[in-house]
Amino acid sequence: MTLLEVRNLEVTYGGGAAAVRGVDLSLAAGRKLGVAGESGCGKSTLALALLRLLPSGTRVGGEILLDGEDVLTMRWGRVRAVRWAGASIVFQGAMHSLNAVHRVGDQIAEPILLHRKAATAAVARKRTGELLEHVGLPASRASAYPHELSGGQRQRVMIAMALACDPRLVIADEPTTALDVMIQAQILRLIGQLVTEQDVGLVMISHDLSVLADTCDRLAVMYAGRVVEEGPAREVYEDALHPYARALSAAFPRVGDPTSRFAPRGLPGDPPDPSDLPSGCVFHPRCAAALETCASRDPESRDAGGDRRAACVHVEPTDARSGTP
Ligand SMILES: Nc1ncnc2c1ncn2[C@@H]1O[C@H](COP(=O)(O)OP(=O)(O)OP(=O)(O)O)[C@@H](O)[C@H]1O
């Protein structure tokens, strides 16, 4: 059953240019979708839009159906009810997301008390202890302040908080960026394991395609506000169809994988400024495979077969392959 369906999402910050341009995504209950792309391609904007967390004055169009209900047209009372309980978000850098002057246990208990009207302080405390143990911390750490925990422990607290109200969807925006590599791997394993155990859907955002390929079932690669390729995680990572997705895979080879075909390589040039997008395919100025037509033709996202889609002139649509007119 479809848990999340994003249709033609457009986000434009006040007075600026579109940061997300016509994004379509879907996620089945209990599955894990990775969203990758370079800095500025619109990943965080997409994450914030899913929970209506964008600053006021931002124009948002399209549909975001969570269990069939459009988040974008909900009344604010309903949006508040959906946050934490329907969908929750783990941000990068837990030090900034946790309140420095409150004990972490009280911060985990807060959404429980808010959303479960019948929950007493004692019930919330008990649940907080269980959640902390669930994410690999002793229940006694509930009385700690954020500065008394390591970066990895704080991120575990954020994950406990995100799971506190048994959401159907967890959105994790660069959840391990501020952590060292060993702790990153632990936290990613933990998120993957918890969403599988609890049948929660996961949207995980990262610039690192190799991390997402290891954690997620499906991958969407964004460039300049659009999804340029989407498909089964392993196939997109190992055999991308879109030249940008290929370049991103090459930039993030799997650490320590002797069979990796790729040497780490940067992608030349920078992503375009949303207020000054190139004509045609917006990736063409950086694309090693660009044809003359790419400067004037903006390719639609095409069904490439095998549950894959990509927006590139080089991608042969399935109907063409099968000879269907
Ligand atoms: N509050 C804001 N007001 C105006 N423009 C914004 C705002 N937040 C982001 N943008 C712009 O929207 C575009 C997309 O930014 P976004 O943060 O979504 O990208 P990202 O892929 O998440 O990048 P990063 O990985 O660096 O977080 C960028 O051009 C950015 O400058």
The ligand as an SDF file (V2000), in Angstrom:
LIG
                    3D

 31 33  0  0  0  0  0  0  0  0999 V2000
   14.9400   29.6170    3.5190 N   0  0  0  0  0  0  0  0  0  0  0  0
   15.3360   29.7830    2.2510 C   0  0  0  0  0  0  0  0  0  0  0  0
   15.0870   30.9300    1.5800 N   0  0  0  0  0  0  0  0  0  0  0  0
   15.4660   31.0920    0.2870 C   0  0  0  0  0  0  0  0  0  0  0  0
   16.1070   30.1510   -0.4340 N   0  0  0  0  0  0  0  0  0  0  0  0
   16.3990   28.9880    0.1850 C   0  0  0  0  0  0  0  0  0  0  0  0
   16.0370   28.7410    1.5500 C   0  0  0  0  0  0  0  0  0  0  0  0
   16.4520   27.4840    1.8760 N   0  0  0  0  0  0  0  0  0  0  0  0
   17.0410   26.9830    0.7610 C   0  0  0  0  0  0  0  0  0  0  0  0
   17.0110   27.8930   -0.2520 N   0  0  0  0  0  0  0  0  0  0  0  0
   17.5270   27.7000   -1.6180 C   0  0  0  0  0  0  0  0  0  0  0  0
   16.8420   26.5900   -2.2060 O   0  0  0  0  0  0  0  0  0  0  0  0
   17.7310   25.7820   -2.9800 C   0  0  0  0  0  0  0  0  0  0  0  0
   17.6750   24.3520   -2.4610 C   0  0  0  0  0  0  0  0  0  0  0  0
   18.2360   24.3020   -1.1330 O   0  0  0  0  0  0  0  0  0  0  0  0
   18.1750   22.9960   -0.1990 P   0  0  0  0  0  0  0  0  0  0  0  0
   18.6880   23.3850    1.1450 O   0  0  0  0  0  0  0  0  0  0  0  0
   16.8290   22.4050   -0.2910 O   0  0  0  0  0  0  0  0  0  0  0  0
   19.2140   22.0530   -0.9410 O   0  0  0  0  0  0  0  0  0  0  0  0
   19.9450   20.7520   -0.3900 P   0  0  0  0  0  0  0  0  0  0  0  0
   20.0510   19.8420   -1.5500 O   0  0  0  0  0  0  0  0  0  0  0  0
   19.2540   20.2420    0.8180 O   0  0  0  0  0  0  0  0  0  0  0  0
   21.3670   21.3070    0.0160 O   0  0  0  0  0  0  0  0  0  0  0  0
   22.2820   20.9150    1.2950 P   0  0  0  0  0  0  0  0  0  0  0  0
   22.7240   19.4980    1.0480 O   0  0  0  0  0  0  0  0  0  0  0  0
   23.3990   21.9070    1.2120 O   0  0  0  0  0  0  0  0  0  0  0  0
   21.4170   21.0810    2.5220 O   0  0  0  0  0  0  0  0  0  0  0  0
   19.1080   26.4250   -2.8480 C   0  0  0  0  0  0  0  0  0  0  0  0
   19.3270   27.2240   -4.0000 O   0  0  0  0  0  0  0  0  0  0  0  0
   19.0040   27.2890   -1.6130 C   0  0  0  0  0  0  0  0  0  0  0  0
   19.8390   28.4180   -1.7110 O   0  0  0  0  0  0  0  0  0  0  0  0
  1  2  1  0
  2  3  1  0
  2  7  2  0
  3  4  2  0
  4  5  1  0
  5  6  2  0
  6  7  1  0
  6 10  1  0
  7  8  1  0
  8  9  2  0
  9 10  1  0
 10 11  1  0
 11 12  1  0
 11 30  1  0
 12 13  1  0
 13 14  1  0
 13 28  1  0
 14 15  1  0
 15 16  1  0
 16 17  2  0
 16 18  1  0
 16 19  1  0
 19 20  1  0
 20 21  2  0
 20 22  1  0
 20 23  1  0
 23 24  1  0
 24 25  2  0
 24 26  1  0
 24 27  1  0
 28 29  1  0
 28 30  1  0
 30 31  1  0
M  END
$$$$
